[in-house]
Amino acid sequence: YGIVFKDGDIVKSVDQIEEKQPIEIRLSDGLVNATVTAKNKESL
């Protein structure tokens, strides 16, 4: 799977996840997409 920011940047660290939102998590099969925000870290 990969984590990609909505603007296309690739997440390289947890710090980036906290700094930018929303982000999109894409599984390699392309069937599942989830949007999470820094305010709801439990979703990760």
DRENPA-3360 file (N, C-alpha, C; in nm, 2 decimals, always signed):
BEGIN
1 = YGIVFKDG = +0.08/-0.12/+0.00/+0.00/+0.00/+0.00/+0.09/+0.12/+0.00 ~ +0.03/+0.24/-0.03/+0.10/+0.36/-0.02/+0.02/+0.47/+0.04 ~ +0.08/+0.57/+0.09/+0.01/+0.68/+0.14/+0.05/+0.81/+0.06 ~ -0.05/+0.87/+0.01/-0.03/+0.99/-0.08/-0.11/+1.10/-0.04 ~ -0.05/+1.22/-0.04/-0.13/+1.34/-0.01/-0.22/+1.37/-0.13 ~ -0.33/+1.44/-0.10/-0.42/+1.48/-0.21/-0.35/+1.55/-0.32 ~ -0.25/+1.63/-0.28/-0.18/+1.71/-0.39/-0.07/+1.62/-0.46 ~ -0.06/+1.49/-0.42/+0.03/+1.40/-0.49/+0.16/+1.38/-0.43;
9 = DIVKSVDQ = +0.19/+1.45/-0.32/+0.32/+1.43/-0.25/+0.31/+1.29/-0.18 ~ +0.43/+1.23/-0.17/+0.43/+1.10/-0.10/+0.47/+1.12/+0.04 ~ +0.40/+1.05/+0.13/+0.43/+1.06/+0.27/+0.56/+0.98/+0.30 ~ +0.65/+1.05/+0.37/+0.78/+0.99/+0.40/+0.80/+0.98/+0.55 ~ +0.72/+1.04/+0.63/+0.73/+1.03/+0.77/+0.60/+1.07/+0.84 ~ +0.59/+1.03/+0.97/+0.47/+1.06/+1.04/+0.46/+1.21/+1.06 ~ +0.57/+1.28/+1.07/+0.57/+1.42/+1.08/+0.49/+1.49/+0.97 ~ +0.51/+1.44/+0.85/+0.44/+1.49/+0.73/+0.29/+1.47/+0.74;
17 = IEEKQPIE = +0.26/+1.35/+0.80/+0.11/+1.32/+0.81/+0.05/+1.42/+0.91 ~ +0.13/+1.46/+1.01/+0.08/+1.56/+1.11/+0.07/+1.70/+1.05 ~ +0.16/+1.73/+0.95/+0.17/+1.87/+0.90/+0.07/+1.89/+0.79 ~ +0.04/+1.79/+0.71/-0.05/+1.82/+0.59/-0.17/+1.72/+0.59 ~ -0.28/+1.78/+0.55/-0.40/+1.70/+0.54/-0.49/+1.76/+0.43 ~ -0.59/+1.69/+0.38/-0.61/+1.55/+0.40/-0.51/+1.46/+0.33 ~ -0.49/+1.34/+0.37/-0.41/+1.24/+0.29/-0.50/+1.13/+0.25 ~ -0.45/+1.05/+0.15/-0.52/+0.94/+0.10/-0.44/+0.82/+0.11;
25 = IRLSDGLV = -0.50/+0.71/+0.16/-0.43/+0.58/+0.17/-0.48/+0.49/+0.06 ~ -0.39/+0.44/-0.03/-0.44/+0.36/-0.14/-0.37/+0.22/-0.12 ~ -0.45/+0.12/-0.12/-0.40/-0.02/-0.12/-0.36/-0.05/-0.26 ~ -0.27/-0.15/-0.28/-0.22/-0.18/-0.41/-0.32/-0.23/-0.50 ~ -0.43/-0.29/-0.45/-0.53/-0.35/-0.54/-0.63/-0.24/-0.59 ~ -0.61/-0.12/-0.53/-0.69/+0.00/-0.58/-0.84/-0.01/-0.54 ~ -0.88/-0.10/-0.45/-1.02/-0.12/-0.42/-1.06/-0.04/-0.30 ~ -0.96/-0.01/-0.21/-1.00/+0.06/-0.09/-0.93/+0.19/-0.08;
33 = NATVTAKN = -1.00/+0.30/-0.05/-0.95/+0.43/-0.04/-1.00/+0.49/+0.10 ~ -0.91/+0.54/+0.17/-0.95/+0.60/+0.30/-0.89/+0.74/+0.31 ~ -0.97/+0.83/+0.36/-0.91/+0.96/+0.39/-0.91/+0.99/+0.54 ~ -0.79/+1.03/+0.59/-0.77/+1.05/+0.73/-0.72/+1.19/+0.75 ~ -0.73/+1.24/+0.87/-0.68/+1.37/+0.90/-0.59/+1.36/+1.03 ~ -0.51/+1.46/+1.04/-0.42/+1.46/+1.16/-0.50/+1.47/+1.29 ~ -0.62/+1.52/+1.28/-0.70/+1.53/+1.40/-0.76/+1.40/+1.44 ~ -0.76/+1.30/+1.35/-0.82/+1.17/+1.38/-0.71/+1.06/+1.36;
41 = KESL = -0.61/+1.06/+1.43/-0.50/+0.97/+1.41/-0.54/+0.82/+1.44 ~ -0.65/+0.80/+1.51/-0.69/+0.67/+1.54/-0.73/+0.59/+1.41 ~ -0.76/+0.67/+1.31/-0.79/+0.61/+1.18/-0.67/+0.54/+1.11 ~ -0.55/+0.59/+1.15/-0.44/+0.53/+1.09/-0.41/+0.39/+1.15;
% end
